[in-house]
Amino acid sequence: MTDEERRAYSAKMRGEIEAVMDRAYAAMVAREDFWVAVMRTAANLTHTDRDDRSPANCIAVAAQHPNATHVLSSGGWRKLGRLPGQGLYLSPYLDPDQAAAR
């Protein structure tokens, strides 16, 4: 990947996460059930042996997969025998209405 391609890819990924966060923040203000999903996700992702999940990270995860219990890099998943799709950065976005229903 060239430097220009890397910059374009990074800009695309930033745009995607900004869109996820905009929708998630709007849902948190408008819907109590989504706020509950965010808190549940934060509790699931917080472990006593590590404190690596920021509030913004928990919101982004809850917006996409409110029942998530683990968030790892692609290398981390491979170490566990899982094979994430090549080039995946964000999980497919779920509308907060869909996420709360899961």
Backbone as a printed PyTorch tensor [residue, N CA C, xyz], in Angstrom:
tensor([[[  0.8530,  -1.1740,   0.0000],
         [  0.0000,   0.0000,   0.0000],
         [  0.8990,   1.2380,   0.0000]],

        [[  0.6330,   2.1380,  -0.8960],
         [  1.4270,   3.3660,  -0.9620],
         [  1.0120,   4.3090,   0.1650]],

        [[  1.8330,   5.3270,   0.3980],
         [  1.4860,   6.3150,   1.4280],
         [  0.1530,   6.9790,   1.1160]],

        [[ -0.0720,   7.2940,  -0.1510],
         [ -1.3280,   7.9380,  -0.5400],
         [ -2.5150,   7.0010,  -0.3050]],

        [[ -2.3670,   5.7400,  -0.6440],
         [ -3.4430,   4.7710,  -0.4150],
         [ -3.7050,   4.5990,   1.0800]],

        [[ -2.6440,   4.5810,   1.8620],
         [ -2.7780,   4.4520,   3.3110],
         [ -3.5170,   5.6530,   3.8970]],

        [[ -3.1710,   6.8530,   3.4330],
         [ -3.8680,   8.0560,   3.9090],
         [ -5.3380,   8.0210,   3.5130]],

        [[ -5.6290,   7.6050,   2.2870],
         [ -7.0200,   7.5260,   1.8310],
         [ -7.7960,   6.4970,   2.6520]],

        [[ -7.1760,   5.3590,   2.9190],
         [ -7.8190,   4.3150,   3.7220],
         [ -8.0870,   4.8240,   5.1370]],

        [[ -7.1060,   5.5000,   5.7260],
         [ -7.2720,   6.0530,   7.0740],
         [ -8.3980,   7.0780,   7.1150]],

        [[ -8.4640,   7.9300,   6.1060],
         [ -9.5340,   8.9320,   6.0440],
         [-10.8970,   8.2560,   5.9250]],

        [[-10.9760,   7.2150,   5.1300],
         [-12.2360,   6.4770,   4.9680],
         [-12.6580,   5.8610,   6.3000]],

        [[-11.7260,   5.2390,   7.0060],
         [-12.0340,   4.6060,   8.2880],
         [-12.4520,   5.6410,   9.3320]],

        [[-11.7670,   6.7910,   9.3560],
         [-12.1610,   7.8660,  10.2800],
         [-13.5770,   8.3290,   9.9800]],

        [[-13.9030,   8.4750,   8.7050],
         [-15.2510,   8.8800,   8.3210],
         [-16.2970,   7.8750,   8.7680]],

        [[-15.9800,   6.5850,   8.6330],
         [-16.9270,   5.5490,   9.0510],
         [-17.1520,   5.5740,  10.5560]],

        [[-16.0920,   5.6870,  11.3310],
         [-16.2660,   5.6910,  12.7840],
         [-16.9530,   6.9750,  13.2380]],

        [[-16.6850,   8.0970,  12.5810],
         [-17.3810,   9.3420,  12.9240],
         [-18.8720,   9.2100,  12.6620]],

        [[-19.2590,   8.5600,  11.5750],
         [-20.6800,   8.3530,  11.2760],
         [-21.3210,   7.4420,  12.3200]],

        [[-20.6230,   6.3830,  12.7050],
         [-21.1300,   5.4840,  13.7460],
         [-21.3330,   6.2620,  15.0390]],

        [[-20.3400,   7.0560,  15.4140],
         [-20.4230,   7.7890,  16.6680],
         [-21.5110,   8.8550,  16.6390]],

        [[-21.6760,   9.5460,  15.5270],
         [-22.7460,  10.5450,  15.4220],
         [-24.1030,   9.9050,  15.6650]],

        [[-24.3450,   8.7590,  15.0220],
         [-25.6340,   8.0780,  15.1970],
         [-25.7720,   7.5240,  16.6160]],

        [[-24.6840,   7.0160,  17.1600],
         [-24.7410,   6.4570,  18.5120],
         [-25.0150,   7.5450,  19.5480]],

        [[-24.3300,   8.6830,  19.4420],
         [-24.5740,   9.7700,  20.3900],
         [-26.0150,  10.2640,  20.2930]],

        [[-26.5450,  10.3620,  19.0930],
         [-27.9430,  10.7790,  18.9290],
         [-28.8790,   9.7700,  19.5840]],

        [[-28.5950,   8.4900,  19.4220],
         [-29.4330,   7.4560,  20.0280],
         [-29.3350,   7.4840,  21.5490]],

        [[-28.1490,   7.7770,  22.0830],
         [-27.9920,   7.8330,  23.5370],
         [-28.8390,   8.9420,  24.1410]],

        [[-28.9440,  10.0470,  23.4420],
         [-29.7310,  11.1770,  23.9360],
         [-31.2250,  10.8900,  23.8190]],

        [[-31.6120,  10.2240,  22.7420],
         [-33.0280,  10.0430,  22.4410],
         [-33.6350,   8.7880,  23.0650]],

        [[-32.8200,   7.7830,  23.3280],
         [-33.3930,   6.4960,  23.7120],
         [-32.6840,   5.8930,  24.9200]],

        [[-33.4250,   5.7050,  25.9630],
         [-32.8690,   5.1340,  27.1830],
         [-32.3650,   3.7060,  26.9680]],

        [[-33.0450,   2.9180,  26.1350],
         [-32.6250,   1.5300,  25.9320],
         [-31.2470,   1.4430,  25.2760]],

        [[-30.9160,   2.4140,  24.4340],
         [-29.5860,   2.3820,  23.8340],
         [-28.5290,   2.7480,  24.8690]],

        [[-28.8520,   3.7000,  25.7480],
         [-27.9330,   4.0590,  26.8300],
         [-27.6720,   2.8250,  27.7080]],

        [[-28.7130,   2.0480,  27.9850],
         [-28.5650,   0.8180,  28.7660],
         [-27.6560,  -0.1640,  28.0300]],

        [[-27.8230,  -0.2790,  26.7060],
         [-26.9680,  -1.1680,  25.9050],
         [-25.5060,  -0.7290,  25.9760]],

        [[-25.2700,   0.5670,  25.9570],
         [-23.8960,   1.0790,  26.0570],
         [-23.3000,   0.7150,  27.4140]],

        [[-24.0490,   0.8950,  28.4780],
         [-23.5440,   0.5740,  29.8180],
         [-23.2820,  -0.9250,  29.9570]],

        [[-24.1790,  -1.7500,  29.4150],
         [-23.9880,  -3.2040,  29.4680],
         [-22.7270,  -3.6040,  28.6910]],

        [[-22.5450,  -3.0070,  27.5180],
         [-21.3540,  -3.2930,  26.7110],
         [-20.1000,  -2.8710,  27.4580]],

        [[-20.1250,  -1.6980,  28.0620],
         [-18.9630,  -1.2230,  28.8210],
         [-18.6350,  -2.1880,  29.9590]],

        [[-19.6580,  -2.6820,  30.6430],
         [-19.4260,  -3.6380,  31.7310],
         [-18.8360,  -4.9370,  31.1970]],

        [[-19.3250,  -5.4020,  30.0520],
         [-18.8060,  -6.6380,  29.4560],
         [-17.3610,  -6.4950,  29.0110]],

        [[-16.9740,  -5.3100,  28.5780],
         [-15.6380,  -5.1130,  28.0220],
         [-14.6140,  -4.6360,  29.0410]],

        [[-15.0290,  -4.3910,  30.2620],
         [-14.1170,  -3.9300,  31.3000],
         [-13.6700,  -5.1310,  32.1200]],

        [[-12.3790,  -5.3220,  32.1880],
         [-11.8110,  -6.4500,  32.9250],
         [-10.8230,  -5.9120,  33.9480]],

        [[-10.7190,  -6.5930,  35.0750],
         [ -9.8320,  -6.1200,  36.1380],
         [ -8.3640,  -6.1830,  35.7420]],

        [[ -8.0130,  -7.0620,  34.8000],
         [ -6.6110,  -7.1760,  34.4050],
         [ -6.1990,  -6.1710,  33.3390]],

        [[ -7.1490,  -5.4280,  32.8100],
         [ -6.8020,  -4.3940,  31.8290],
         [ -7.8950,  -3.3290,  31.8150]],

        [[ -7.5020,  -2.1250,  31.5390],
         [ -8.4500,  -1.0170,  31.4700],
         [ -8.2120,  -0.3140,  30.1430]],

        [[ -8.5580,  -1.0000,  29.0530],
         [ -8.2100,  -0.4880,  27.7300],
         [ -9.4130,  -0.0530,  26.9040]],

        [[-10.5570,   0.0730,  27.4990],
         [-11.7470,   0.4630,  26.7490],
         [-12.2100,   1.8440,  27.1980]],

        [[-11.9930,   2.8180,  26.3400],
         [-12.4240,   4.1730,  26.6510],
         [-13.9390,   4.2560,  26.5210]],

        [[-14.5620,   5.2790,  27.1090],
         [-16.0030,   5.4530,  26.9230],
         [-16.3910,   5.5290,  25.4450]],

        [[-15.6210,   6.2500,  24.6450],
         [-15.9390,   6.3510,  23.2120],
         [-15.8470,   4.9920,  22.5350]],

        [[-14.8770,   4.1760,  22.9190],
         [-14.7320,   2.8400,  22.3490],
         [-15.9370,   1.9830,  22.7110]],

        [[-16.3910,   2.0500,  23.9520],
         [-17.5600,   1.2720,  24.3720],
         [-18.8110,   1.7060,  23.6220]],

        [[-18.9550,   2.9970,  23.3830],
         [-20.1060,   3.4940,  22.6220],
         [-20.0550,   2.9660,  21.1960]],

        [[-18.8810,   3.0160,  20.5720],
         [-18.7450,   2.5210,  19.1970],
         [-19.0440,   1.0330,  19.1140]],

        [[-18.5640,   0.2650,  20.0780],
         [-18.8290,  -1.1760,  20.0800],
         [-20.3170,  -1.4300,  20.2840]],

        [[-20.9420,  -0.7410,  21.2440],
         [-22.3690,  -0.9420,  21.5130],
         [-23.2240,  -0.5990,  20.3070]],

        [[-22.8220,   0.4150,  19.5550],
         [-23.5880,   0.8060,  18.3710],
         [-23.5430,  -0.2700,  17.2970]],

        [[-22.4870,  -1.0610,  17.3020],
         [-22.3130,  -2.0710,  16.2620],
         [-22.7000,  -3.4720,  16.7290]],

        [[-22.3050,  -3.8230,  17.9360],
         [-22.5760,  -5.1550,  18.4880],
         [-22.7930,  -5.0290,  19.9930]],

        [[-24.0160,  -4.7100,  20.4310],
         [-24.2520,  -4.4390,  21.8450],
         [-24.0160,  -5.6340,  22.7680]],

        [[-23.9430,  -6.8330,  22.2310],
         [-23.7060,  -8.0100,  23.0700],
         [-22.2560,  -8.4820,  23.0200]],

        [[-21.3670,  -7.6530,  22.5110],
         [-19.9560,  -8.0360,  22.3930],
         [-19.3540,  -8.2790,  23.7710]],

        [[-18.4990,  -9.2890,  23.8460],
         [-17.7840,  -9.5650,  25.0860],
         [-16.2790,  -9.4240,  24.9080]],

        [[-15.8040,  -9.4090,  23.6620],
         [-14.3780,  -9.2660,  23.3750],
         [-14.1890,  -8.3840,  22.1490]],

        [[-13.2040,  -7.5280,  22.2200],
         [-12.8080,  -6.7160,  21.0710],
         [-11.3010,  -6.8790,  20.9480]],

        [[-10.8790,  -7.4290,  19.8130],
         [ -9.4580,  -7.6830,  19.5940],
         [ -9.0390,  -7.1940,  18.2220]],

        [[ -7.7500,  -7.0040,  18.0590],
         [ -7.2040,  -6.6930,  16.7350],
         [ -7.2940,  -7.9540,  15.8810]],

        [[ -7.0780,  -7.8010,  14.5820],
         [ -7.1150,  -8.9870,  13.7230],
         [ -6.0460,  -9.9900,  14.1550]],

        [[ -4.8750,  -9.4990,  14.5830],
         [ -3.8310, -10.3910,  15.0830],
         [ -4.2540, -11.1160,  16.3550]],

        [[ -4.9580, -10.4110,  17.2220],
         [ -5.4590, -11.0240,  18.4510],
         [ -6.4530, -12.1330,  18.1730]],

        [[ -7.3460, -11.8920,  17.1990],
         [ -8.3100, -12.9360,  16.8300],
         [ -7.5980, -14.1370,  16.2270]],

        [[ -6.5780, -13.8940,  15.4010],
         [ -5.8340, -15.0090,  14.7930],
         [ -5.1500, -15.8650,  15.8600]],

        [[ -4.6340, -15.2240,  16.9090],
         [ -3.9990, -15.9810,  17.9920],
         [ -4.9910, -16.9210,  18.6710]],

        [[ -6.2650, -16.5570,  18.6320],
         [ -7.3060, -17.4010,  19.2260],
         [ -7.8910, -18.3960,  18.2270]],

        [[ -7.3140, -18.4210,  17.0260],
         [ -7.7970, -19.3530,  16.0140],
         [ -8.9460, -18.8310,  15.1820]],

        [[ -9.2500, -17.5520,  15.3070],
         [-10.3110, -16.9360,  14.5050],
         [ -9.6750, -16.2180,  13.3350]],

        [[-10.3630, -16.1630,  12.2230],
         [ -9.8150, -15.5230,  11.0300],
         [-10.7220, -14.3850,  10.5780]],

        [[-10.4550, -13.1610,  11.0470],
         [-11.2730, -12.0230,  10.6060],
         [-11.0640, -11.7630,   9.1250]],

        [[-12.0720, -11.1900,   8.4870],
         [-11.9710, -10.8740,   7.0640],
         [-10.8680,  -9.8740,   6.7900]],

        [[-10.1920, -10.0490,   5.6890],
         [ -9.0990,  -9.1550,   5.3240],
         [ -9.6240,  -7.7460,   5.0910]],

        [[ -8.9410,  -6.7640,   5.6560],
         [ -9.3040,  -5.3730,   5.4450],
         [-10.4280,  -4.8760,   6.3310]],

        [[-10.9320,  -5.7120,   7.2330],
         [-12.0130,  -5.2620,   8.1030],
         [-11.4510,  -4.3650,   9.1870]],

        [[-12.0830,  -3.2620,   9.3880],
         [-11.6710,  -2.3340,  10.4320],
         [-12.8050,  -2.2030,  11.4360]],

        [[-13.9630,  -1.8530,  10.9260],
         [-15.1470,  -1.7440,  11.7650],
         [-16.0740,  -2.9000,  11.4700]],

        [[-16.7920,  -3.3070,  12.4670],
         [-17.8350,  -4.2840,  12.2220],
         [-18.9270,  -3.6060,  11.4150]],

        [[-19.7350,  -4.3740,  10.7140],
         [-20.8320,  -3.7400,   9.9820],
         [-21.6770,  -2.9220,  10.9510]],

        [[-22.0000,  -1.7270,  10.5620],
         [-22.7570,  -0.8410,  11.4350],
         [-24.1900,  -1.3180,  11.5560]],

        [[-24.6540,  -1.3640,  12.7680],
         [-26.0540,  -1.6380,  13.0310],
         [-26.6890,  -0.3370,  13.4800]],

        [[-27.8110,  -0.0220,  12.9200],
         [-28.5670,   1.1280,  13.3740],
         [-28.8510,   0.9280,  14.8600]],

        [[-28.7690,   1.9690,  15.6870],
         [-29.0430,   1.7990,  17.1140],
         [-30.3900,   1.1390,  17.3950]],

        [[-31.3930,   1.3520,  16.5260],
         [-32.6750,   0.6680,  16.7080],
         [-32.4990,  -0.8350,  16.5580]],

        [[-31.7100,  -1.2530,  15.5750],
         [-31.4530,  -2.6780,  15.3750],
         [-30.5790,  -3.2170,  16.4930]],

        [[-29.5950,  -2.4420,  16.9040],
         [-28.6660,  -2.8990,  17.9320],
         [-29.3930,  -3.1480,  19.2510]],

        [[-30.2860,  -2.2550,  19.6280],
         [-31.0080,  -2.4030,  20.8860],
         [-31.9280,  -3.6130,  20.8580]],

        [[-32.3930,  -3.9840,  19.6730],
         [-33.2960,  -5.1190,  19.5460],
         [-32.5680,  -6.4520,  19.6420]],

        [[-31.2480,  -6.4530,  19.4810],
         [-30.4910,  -7.7170,  19.5030],
         [-30.3670,  -8.2810,  20.8790]]])
